[in-house]
């Protein structure tokens, strides 16, 4: 069973099933099964730990303060978070860390949130999209997965990822995502690389304006809801892929 692999797998499954209205399997390990009261973690690596928290929240489990503090203590000097120790900060892990902290009750004005958003800003390219690692030696092209993750973090932070505040080179993150969608509804990881299932899946919650764990946690942002009708054609095509 997928959830039996690690806390991140269990967390992802919990978030996905809860958002879909499907009951969590009785025979699968839950995120809480990975939690260690001794260390206050679901996993020693921030990425796995954070997905454990998100999954536990999706299942309405109580989150220990020590688990939230572990995320806060894991922030790097540049304001971002890394998936595993010594990997270096990346936009994907930073985005889920921001969402987890906000869902756990941290205010949008918290130092970790503000610095995390500042790190994300350094990763935005002039096509409006975001790269995985702005310091990467292997290229910093924008990709759909990273851009979608960042959009979710921005929605969660009561930011407007389709407004002028997150426009670069005259283009918004939304415009980049639209440029990555093919005529059949699928989404490319990087434009020109062909349809990618994971990118297509990540595309949908970003356009829906949904932040993880997708159960209503986090600050209310009544003025930051996306005009869903505008995005509906793109969402329908992607969902049908």
Secondary structure, DSSP 8 states (H G I E B T S, - for coil): -GGGS-HHHHHHHHHHHHHHT----TTS--GGGG-BTTTTBS-SSHHHHHHHHHHHHHTT----HHHHHHHHHT--TTS-B-SSTTS--BHHHHHHHHHHHHHTT--TTSHHHHHHHHHHHHTB-TTS-B-S-TT-TT-----HHHHHHHHHHHHHTT--TTSGGGEETTEEHHHHHHHTB-TTS-BBSSTTS-B-HHHHHHHHHHHHT--TT-SS-S---GGG---HHHHHHHHHHHHH-
